[in-house]
């Protein structure tokens, strides 16, 4: 069975995909084996069929054994509700499209793990660039390019609990890269199971449980720009109970002036095994983050004086401060061939955000989910059926005040924004051959948006709207040989607008109730594989989009997001991990290696015969983006080598295609020790040449040379860390 294909995974030992299943799983496997010889249907109780008249039978069909995921209450290392990275990789392998499972071992012990970029650097198709502090510009296959603040177009989850608000906007301040066992990346319609139906897909950050190994540990990291962090995690299992807790505290002065901040984050879960086939788990997460905002500046300022903040940001003491509390539950019930998951969640979030005005928002999001997965042999053919429902509701108590030098002034607007979302999905994988599956699925979303204006002196801005898109998909998954897969799919996706679209001050160009969902038809084909000294992914996609949420108008330098007519996104995503040299200096049984790790993304995003912009390139993302690393690894645990990030071609920052960023290449070096034992350590130098470059940019309809759209990249920096586990 094939596991993950990300070259990140080659940096450390991975868990085997083979689960050492107990008696129940062995019985299922034996039943499947008997079916390979005698093609009969296996019922939930494996009862024999009534006698039938004897007739000629076709040759017996070989059957793909059903993956055994059964565990017992005495197994220390496996949880029913959160079965682990190996099982996450199994799930990914059954997707006929581009997905990635990134284990913490790929980045946690060898980088400072400051932002989401450290996690996703080697996942092709993902463009993640920090702006300041924890804030990052994230785009997957061109998603969210028109969102100059926060996030849209990618659904973020923590242990399956939404991080995004109910209307779809997201943020990165609640994400602690040190806290997760692994991270799942589902691109586009491959995120069906999360009810995430946008072209960008979904990212799920998964914490460990008390039944995992190495659950106790502590780490310290420090480095340039006043960066300091302490992190710890504790856990364990006793009888039917297990628990896990992780927390971290971080502070930094920031690479730019007026970008200092602090963060305290905590996550945990408690699980109880009700019976060998039923387990429930409660999750909690809390964050308190304070960060000043240096702001976007002109191109000239970004490239000549990258530490300089925007003057207005300093004058208004602009900040983004957030406190959150998240709770949830997941219960798993297992039957002979069927697994049922269900649960609930609630999130309380308070955003204190002095910018052009002093924003004071209270969010309350809540909902539930249920999912059933049935994997059995029917008349000699393996069939896997998955269906589920997700409910995500929420309200925003929205108050905006005058910002008087960073102090809250008079009330200027107030509303209550309510969102309701119900998504229902189903997907079936039918193995017409032991190695070939036909996959078909669909998703339906019914969503409402309602705003009640409580500040009527500037007119009544109340309104409501609703959406009900269908999104079918079909695909083919081929296990060419062990460790090698090929796949293809056609899918529809629909991205719903949030309350933040067309929200410019003092008045939007187009009312938010008039904005339509973004709908895309995407064609995808690719291959992935994992061999002992070689792993790869190569995917090509083409998406035809109607009503893409794009920046077509602007006021006061702010993008007004409205619907473009037709646009096109297409690209190539390639990842490679390869041992290019072996047995250089080591005489041990396990050879030393020089490992090449790279991820390349080609993106071609364009308007299509637009009345304003013709066939111009869509702004906001580079056409070529390459991350590469060459590491020497000794079996004793030592590693060292250079890395690079290269954007060889500047990209546009406006729809009119009048202003570009600048091409850049930056180089780094890291070294460390990680033998899999109790101690590990690293030191990493970034941007060794101290190059001045533009890491990310906001977009607008038509820019000029002085448009404040650019976020300077970080200069030369050195980080070091030490981790101990027991």
N, C-alpha and C positions, 0 to 999 in steps of 0.2 A: 504494500500500500504506500502510495506516495505521500510525503509530508510537505512541509512548506518549501517554497522555492526561493525565498528571499536570500540573497547572498549574505545577509547579516547572520543568518543562522549558522554559517560555516565557521564563525569565530569561536564557537564553544561547543562542547558536547551537547547533543540534543537528546531528549527522551525518545525512546523507540516508539514507533506507532503501534507496536504489538502490545496489547494489554494482557497482563497475566490474569486471565479471567478465572473466577472460581467455578464451582460445579455447574451452576445454572447456565453460564455461558458455554461451557463445554458441551452441555446437553443440546443447546441451540446449534452449535457448530456441527455436532454429530447428526442432528436432524437435517441440517442443510446438506451434509455430505450424503445422507441417505437419499435426499431428494435429487441429488445429481445422478444417482443411479436409477431411482424410481420417481419420475416427475409427477409428484402429487402436491396438492396444495397443503400448506402447513397451517392449521388453525391455531387459535390462541391456546388451546389445550392439547394440540397435536393428536386429535382423535382420529382413528382410522375411518376411511370412507366406507359407505355401504358397498356391498358386492355388486359389480356390474357385469354384463356379458363381456366375455373376452373378445377383444378385437386386435387387429394388428396395430402396433405402436411404432411411431417414428423412432429413430435413434435417440438415445438419451442425451439431453442437453447438459453440458457442464454448467454448473451454477457458481457464481461468485459468492464465497462465504459471507454471511452477514457479519459486519464488524461487531465483535463482542465488547460491550461496554459495561457488562454486569460487574458489580463489586459487592463485597459483603461488609457488614458493619465492623468487622475486625480488621479490614484493610486500612492501614494507617495512611497510605499515600494517595487515596482516591476519594473524592467527594461526589455524591450523586448530583447535588445542585451546581457544583463548580468542578467538573471532572478533570480540569488541568489542561496544560498547553498541548500535550499530545492529542487529546480529544479535540481541542480547538483546531488543530492541524488536520485531523480527520474530517471535520466538518468543512473546512476550507477545500479539501481535496474533492469533495462531492459537488463543488460549484463549477458550472461550465463557463467560467469567466475569471477575470483577474482579481485575485484576493491575496492577502499577505497576513501571516501571523509572525509578529516580531516578539521573540522572547526577551525578557529583561537582560539575560546574559549577553545579548548582542550589543548592548550599549551601557548598561548600568555600571559595570565595574571598570570601564575603560574610557568614559567621558564624564564631564561634570554634570551631565543630565540636567541642564538648566531649563530647557524649553522643549516643546513638542518637536522642534527640529532635530534634536539629538536622537529622538526615537525614530523619526520617519526619514532620516537623511538618505537611506539606501532602499527606499520603496519607490520604484519608478512610477511616474504619473502624478506624483505628489510634489507640489511646490510649496515649501514652508520656510518663511523667512521672518525672524524676529524683528519687530519694530522698536520696541522698548520694553524693558521688564519682561513680563510673561506674555505680553501681547504679540501675536504672530499673524502674519498674513498667510492664510492657508487656502490653497486651491487644488482640487483634484479634477483633472481633465477640464480645466477652465471654469470650474464652479466658483461662484462668489467673487468674480473679478470686479464686479461693479459695487461691491460692498466695501466702502473705505473705512468702516469702523466695525468692530466686533466681527461676526462670522455669519454667513448664510450659505446654504447649498450643500453643507456636509452636516449630518446629524452626529453629535457626540454623545457617547454613553459611558457610564461608569458602572461596571458590573451589570450591564443591561438597563440601568436607570438613566433616563435622559438627563444630559447636561444642558442641552438647548432648552430655551423656554418653549411654551406651548405654541407660540406663533412662529417659531423656527429660528430665532436668532441665538447665537452661541458666543461663548467667551472661553479664554484659555486660562484664566486666573485660578480656576478651581482644579486644574490638572497638576498633579505632582509626579514628575517623571520617575521619582525614586520609589513610588508606591506600588508599582504594578508587576504582576507575574508575567503577563504578556499583553500585547496590544493587537487587536484584530482590525484589519483594514479591508472593508468591502467596498469596491468601487461601483458606483451607479446602481443599476437594478440588481446587482449581486447582493445588495443589502436588504433583500426582500423580508427576511425574518425579523428585522427591526422596524418594519413599517416605514423605513427611510426610502423615499421614492424619488429623490433628486438625482441629478446626473453625477453629483459628487459622491453619493453613497453615504457610508457610515463608518465611524471609528469607535471601537469599544475598548475601554481601558479596564483590564481585569485584575483585581487584587488576588492575593494568595488566600489560602484557608489554613486552619490549624492542622489539616491532614497532609499538607505539603512538607517536603523536606527543607531543611535550612530555613526554618521560619523565625529563628532568633538571630538578630544581627544589629550592628550599629555602624555608621559611617560618618566621616567628616570630610568636607570639601572646602577649598579656599582658592582664591585666585585674584586675577586682575579686577580693577574697578570696584574694589572693596567687597568682593563676593565672599560670603561665608555661609555655610549650611551645616546643620547637624541633623541626622536622620537615624531613626531606630525602628525596629520591628520585633514583635514578640508573638508567640503563638504556641499551640500545641493541641493535642487530642487526648481525651481520657474517656474510655468507654464510648457511649453514644454521643458525647459532647465534643465539640472542637471550637476553637476561637482563634482569631488573628487580629492584631492591631498594629498599625504603622503610623508614625507621625514625623513631621519635619518642621524645622524653623530655618528661615533663610533671610538674609539681608544683603543689599548691594547698594553701592553709590551710583552705579550705572555708567555706561560708556559715554553717555552724553550728559551735559549739564541739565539739571531739572529732570532727572530720570531715576532718582533714588527710590527705594522701596523696601518693604518687609513683607513676609508671608509666613503664616502658621497654618499648617494643614494636618488633618488627621483622618484616617479611614480605618474601618474594621468590620468584622462580621463574626457572628456566632451561629454555629450550625448544630442541629440535633437530629440524629438518626432515629426516627420513630420506629422503623422496622428495617430489615435488610433491603426493602424495596421502596421505602418512603423516607425522604429527608426534607427538612425545612431549614432555611437560613435567613437570618436577619442582617441587614447591612446598614451601616451608618457612615456619614462623611460630614466633616465640618471644615470650613475655611475662613480665614480672616486675612485679607490681603489689602495692603496700602501701597499705592504707586503713583508718583508724579508722572506727568506726560510731557515729554519735550516737544512733541509736535512735528508735523511735516514742514519742510523748508524748500527753498528753491533748488534747482539743479546745481547752480553755481555754489551755493552755500554747502550743499551736501558733499560736493567733491573737493572743496577747498578748506572748509572749516567744519568737519563732521561732528565735533563736540558741541557746536553752537545750537541752542534750542530756538524755537520760534518765539519771537518777542512777546506775542500775545499770550502764549501759554504761560510765560513767566509772570506777566502782568496780572493775569487772572488766577495764577497758581492752579493751573489745570491738573486734575487728578482723576484716577479711577480707583475707587475703594469699594470693596465688596465683602459682605459677610453672608455665608450660606450654611444651611443645615439640610442634610438629605438623609432620609430613612427609606428602607425598602425591605421587601420580603420576597423570597422565591421558594416555592415548594415543588419538589420533583417526586413523581410517582412512576414506578417502573413496572411494566407487565411483561409478558413473555417476549413480545416483539414490539412493544409500544412504550414510548416515554411521554409522559404528560408533565409540562411545566406550567405553573401559574403563580401570580404574585401581584403585588401592588407597590406603589412608591408615592412619596410626597417630598417636595422641595420647597423650602422657604429661603428666599434670597432678598437681600437689601443692597441696592446699588446707590452709592453716594458719589456723585460724578460731576464736580464743578468743571464745566467747559465754557462754551459761549454763554450758557446759562447754567444755573446750579440745579442739576437733575437729582431728584430724590425719588427713586422707584422702589416699590415693594412688589415682589413677585411671589405668587403662590401657585405652584404646579403640582398636579396630582394625577394619578391614573392607575391602570392595571393592565395586565397582559395574560394571555393563555396561549400555549403552543403544544401541539401534539405531533409527534414524529413516529411513524410506523415503518418498520423495515423488516420485510419478510419475503419468503419465496412463494410465488403463486404459479402453480402449474409449471414448475421448473425455472421460472424467471424471477430474478430478484426485482422487487419493487419497493421504492422508498417514497412515502407520502408525508408531506409536512404541511400543516395548516395552523393558522393562528389569528388572534385578534389583539390589537393594541388600542388602548384608550389613553389619550393624553389631553388633559384639560388644564386651564390655567387662567389667572387674572393678573393684571398689572395695575397697581395703584400708582398712577403716573402724575407726579407733581414737578413742575419746573418753576424755578425762582430766578430772580436777577442774580448774577454773579458779580459781586462788588469786591474785586481784589481777592477772590477766593473765599469770600464770606457770603452766606446765604442772605439774599435780600427779599424784595417783595414777591409775592406769588404772581406768576405770569400765565400759567396754564395748569389745568388739572383735568384728568379724565380717568375712567376705569376702562381698561381694555380687556376683553374676555375672548378666549380662544377655546374651541372644542374640536377635537380630532378623533375620529374613529377609523381605523384601518383594518381591513380583513384581507387575508392573503392565503393562498394555497399553491403548492408546488408538488409535482409528481415526477419522479425519476424512474423510468422503466428501462431495465437492462435487457435490451433485445438480444445482445450477446453478452457473455460474461465480462467483456471489457468495454462495452459500448452502451452508454445510457442516453436515451432520449428524455429531455427535460422540458416540461411545460408548466407554466404557472401564471398567476394573475394576482393583482392587488387592486382593491377598491378603497378609496379614501373619501370620507365625508367630513368636511371641515367647515366651521363657521368662525367669523370674526365680527365682534361687536364692540363699538366704542360709545361710551356715554360721557359726553362733555359736561364737566362740572364748573367750567369757567366760561361764562357766556358773554362777558363784556366785549370780547373780540369776535362774536358770532358763534353759532352752534356748529361744532365740528363733529357732532355725533353721526353715526352711520353703522351699517352692517353689510356683510356680504357672506356668500357661502361658495363652496367648491365641492365637486364630486367627480374627480377623474378616475378612469379605469387605466390600468397599466398591465397589459399582457406581456409575456415573455416566452421564448422558446429557445432551446439550446441542445447541444450535443457534447457529450463528454466521452473521451476515448482514452482508456489506459493502454497506451501503445505497447508498453512493456513495464516491468517493475521499475519505478523511479522515473517514468516518463509519461506525461499526459499531453493531450491536445484537446482543444475546446473551441466552440463557436457558439454565439448566441445572437438573437435579435430581441431587443427589449424596448418598451416604452417607459418613460419616466415623466413625472409631473412635479414641479417645484412650486409650492404655494408662496405667495408674497407674505411678508410679515408686516407688522404695524410700522416698522422703520422705513419701508419703501415710500418714496415721494413725501418725505416729512420735513422738507427744508423750511427754514424760518425766513420771513414771517408767514409765508403761505406757499403751499406746494403748487407746482405747475399743473399737475394732474391729481385729482383727489385719490386717496388710497383705495377707496371702494371701487374705482374704475380699473385698477390694475388686475390683469388676468394671470392665471398660472402659466409658468414656463413649461412647455411640453417638448419632449425630445424623443426621437426614434434613433436608437444606437445599434450599430452593427459591430460585432467584436469577434476577433479570431486570434488564437494564440497557442502557445505551447509552453510547458514548464517541466522542469526535471530536476532530479537530485541523485547524483551518483557519489561515490566516496570522495573523489577529488574534483568534482565539477557539479555546479548547479546553475540553473538559468531560468529566466522568464523572457519571453518575447511575445508582445501583444500589440496588435494594431486595431484601431477603432475608428469609426466614422459616425458622427451624430448630426442629424438634421433637426434643427430646433425652430419652433414657432414661439413667438412672444417671449424671447429670452429677456430676463430682467437685466436691463442695461442702462448705462448712464447716457441719456439722450439730451438732457437739459441741465443747466446749472444755474445757481444763484448764490452770490457771495462765496464762490469757491466751493460750494457743497454740491455733490452729485445728486440729482433728482432721478431716482431709479424708476423707469417705466418700461413698457414692453417694446422691444424692437420687433420688426416684422418677421424676417427670417434670418437666421444665422447658421453657421456651420462650425463644428468642432471636430477635428480629426487629429490623430497622432500615433506615435509609436512609443511603446514603453519597453525598455530592455534592461535586464539585470543579469549580471554574471559574477559568479564566484568560482575561482579556479586555483588549484595548487600548481603554479607554473614551475616551481623548483622543489625538489625533495631530497632528503638525505645529504644535506650540505655539511653539517658539522656534528650531527648527533649519531652516536653509536647505540642508542637505546632501541628497544623493540619498536617503539612508535617513532616514526621519522619526524624530523623537523621539516618545516615547510615555509615557502614564500607564497603567501596567499594574495591573489588579486581580487579586489572587491570593487564593483562599480555598478552605478545605476544611471541610465541615460534616458531622458525624456525629450521627444520631439513633439512640438505642439503647433498646430496650424489652426488658428481660430479667426473667423472672418464674418463680416456682414455678407448677406447675399442679396444683391440688387436692391439695397436699401435706398429709399428716396432721398435721404440726407447724406449717407456715407458710402453709397455704392457697394463695392466689394472690399472696402478697407479692412485692415487687420483689426481685430478686437484688441483693445488696450489691456495692459495689466499683467502679462505673463511672457517670459522669454520663449522664443521658438526652440532654442536648444539649451538644455540644462544637464550638466554632468557632475556627478560626485564619484570620486575614485579614491582608492586606498590600496597601498601595497604594504603588507605586514609580514615580517619574519616572525614565525612562532616556533619556539623550542618546546619540546614535550615536557620539560621541567616547569614550564609556566611563564617564561619570559617572552615578551613580544615587543617589537619596535618597528616603526616605519613611517613613511610620509603619507599625506593625503592632500587632496585638492578639490576645489569647487570652481567650476568654469561656466560662465555664461558668455559665449564667444560673440554674441550679436545683441546689440541694444534693442529694446522693445519700446513700443509706443505707450504713452500714458494718456492719450486722448483719442476719442472716437474719430476726430478729423485727421488723425495721423500727422500732426504737425510738430510734436515734441517727443523726444526719446530719452531713455536712460543712457547708460554707458556700459559697454562690454567690460567684463572684468574676469580676472582669475586670481584666486587666493590659495595659499599653500600652508599646510600645517605639518606637525610632527607629533607623534605620541609614542610613549613607551610605558611598560608596566609589567606587573607580575600577577598572574592568576592561574594557579595550578588546580583550582577546584577545592582547595583546602580552606582552612579557617581565615587566612589573611589574603588580601589582595590590595594592590596599590597601582596608581597610574600617575603620570604627568603628561599634560598635553599643551602644546603651543599652537595657537591659531593665528592665521594671517601674519606669518612670520615677516613678510616684507612690509608690513604696516601699510598696505595699499588702501587708498581712499576709493570707495566704491559705493554704489547705490544698491542696498539689499532688497528694498521693496518700494513700491510706489502706489499712491492713490490714483484714481482715474477721474477724468472729467470729459465733457463733450468736446471742448476746444480749448487748448492750453496756450499760454504764451511763455516767454523765457523766464518770467518771474513767478509763474504759478507755484504755490507752495504745496507740492505733491510728493516730495521725495523723502525717504527715510535712509539716512546714511548707514552703511555697514559698520560693524565693530572693528576697531583697530587691533593692533597686536595685543594678544592676551595669552596669559599662561595660567593653567589651572592644575591642581594636584588634589588627590584624594586617597583616603585610606579606609578600608572596610574590613570588619571582623564579624564572623558569623560562628554560631555554636549550636 
